[in-house]
Amino acid sequence: MLQAYCHEGDEALGQHIRRQQVIALAGDRDPQLAGIAAPVFGPSGQLAGVVTLTMPRERLDPAWAEIVRNSGRILTRYLGGIEPGGADG
């Protein structure tokens, strides 16, 4: 998630993350873990952090991605942040 907003790593994946503002991965760092992450933005639209839900891989439910994305948006508003415009952020 952080690499997507620093324009590092896999650029196609970064564009997908910036467009969707959420990512769900299973086994990418540990074969038994999964996570869903969404960005949180500061007042000038810069990335302030990331909200992440982690779980055992077998409990991953892709439907939770929308909940995590909405949590990132709520935290952005609480911080007085704004989501960057454009498809690529």
C-alpha positions in Angstrom: 0.0 0.0 0.0 2.7 2.5 1.0 4.7 1.7 -2.1 1.7 2.5 -4.4 1.7 6.1 -3.1 5.4 6.5 -3.3 5.3 5.1 -6.9 7.7 2.3 -6.0 7.5 -1.4 -6.7 5.1 -2.9 -9.3 3.6 0.2 -11.1 0.6 -1.7 -12.5 -0.3 -2.9 -9.0 0.3 0.6 -7.7 -2.1 2.1 -10.2 -4.7 -0.5 -9.3 -4.3 0.3 -5.6 -4.5 4.1 -6.2 -7.6 3.6 -8.3 -9.4 1.3 -5.9 -8.0 2.8 -2.7 -7.9 -0.7 -1.1 -6.0 -3.9 -1.5 -6.6 -7.4 -0.2 -3.7 -9.9 -0.2 -3.2 -13.4 1.2 0.2 -15.0 1.7 2.3 -12.2 0.2 4.5 -11.8 3.4 3.6 -14.9 5.4 1.8 -17.9 3.9 -0.6 -18.1 6.8 -1.7 -14.4 6.9 -3.9 -12.2 4.9 -4.7 -8.5 5.1 -6.8 -5.7 3.7 -5.4 -2.2 3.6 -6.7 1.3 2.7 -4.9 4.7 2.6 -5.5 7.6 5.0 -4.8 11.1 3.6 -3.8 14.3 5.3 -5.0 17.9 4.7 -3.1 18.4 1.4 -3.9 15.0 0.0 -0.6 13.4 1.0 -0.6 9.9 2.4 -0.8 10.1 6.2 -0.9 6.4 6.8 -2.7 3.1 6.2 -5.5 1.3 8.0 -5.0 -2.4 7.9 -7.1 -5.4 8.9 -5.0 -8.6 9.3 -6.3 -12.1 9.8 -5.4 -15.8 9.3 -5.5 -16.5 5.6 -8.5 -18.9 5.8 -10.6 -16.1 7.4 -10.1 -13.6 4.6 -13.4 -12.4 3.2 -13.0 -10.0 0.2 -16.3 -8.4 1.1 -14.5 -6.7 4.0 -12.5 -4.6 1.6 -15.3 -2.1 1.4 -15.5 -1.8 5.2 -11.7 -1.2 5.3 -11.9 1.4 2.4 -14.7 3.2 4.2 -12.6 3.2 7.4 -9.8 4.9 5.6 -12.1 7.5 4.2 -13.6 8.2 7.7 -10.1 8.5 9.2 -9.1 10.9 6.4 -12.1 13.1 7.2 -11.3 13.0 10.9 -7.8 14.2 10.2 -9.1 17.0 8.0 -7.7 15.2 5.0 -8.7 15.1 1.4 -8.5 12.2 -1.0 -6.2 13.0 -4.0 -8.0 13.6 -7.2 -7.6 11.6 -10.4 -7.5 7.9 -11.1 -3.9 7.6 -10.1 -3.9 9.8 -7.0 
